[in-house]
């Protein structure tokens, strides 16, 4: 729930929020899925960790490769909800 409160706070301050849903956990899959509906309705953009990495590809290619490697390594140890 900390992610949700932070997201609402950032939206209230006028930030555009991209929320990587695969980077958060909940007790059950249902809790995880339902929790994001209110923040999406409030204006947050639901995404995955990989999406910002792909967007970064247009910037500095060396940075993209570094970030991509970190995400790929992390995905090996993260288990789905």
N, C-alpha and C positions, 0 to 999 in steps of 0.2 A: 504494500500500500504506500510505502514511502515514495515510490516512483510516481504514483498517481498524484499524490499531494504536491510533489515538486513540479510535475507537469502542469497542474492547475495553477500553481503560483507563477510559473513562467508565462503561461498564457495570459494571466491577469496583468502581468507586467508588459505585455505586448510582444513577447518573443514568439517567433515561429518555431514550434517544437516538432522535431522528428523523433519519434519514440520507437526504438528497436525492440519489438515485442519478444524476440528470441533471447534478449539479454536480461529478462526478468523471470522470476519464478513465483509460483503460487502453490497452495496446498494441493489443489486438484486442477486438472485440465479445464474443467468447467469454470472454476474461479479465475483461472488465467484468462480464458477467452472472454468471459463476461466483464471482467474488470476494465477492459480497454474501450468498451462501447461509450461510456460517458466522456472520456477524454477525447475520443475521436469526434464525438458530437460537438464538443467544446472547441474543436479546431486543431487538435494535434494530428500530425500525419503519422499513421502507423507504418512502420517499415521493419526491415531486418538489419542485422549488423552488416551484412554484405552490401546492402544498397548504398550507404554512404561511401563505402570503399570503392564501389564501381564508379560513383560520381567523381571521386578523387582521381580516377584514372585520367581524366581530362586535364588535370593540373600537372604536377611533377611526377613523371613516370617512376622515378626512384622511390619517392615517398609512397606511391601506390603499392609498389612491390613490397616495401617494408610492412605497411599496414595490412596488406593482403596476407602476408605470411603469418602475422600475429593472429589474425582472425582465423585462418585455417588451422593453426596450431590449437587455438582455444576451442574450436569446434570439435576437435578430437576428444577433448576431455569433458565437454558439456553434454549432459544427457537431457533429452527432451522431457518436458513436464509430464 
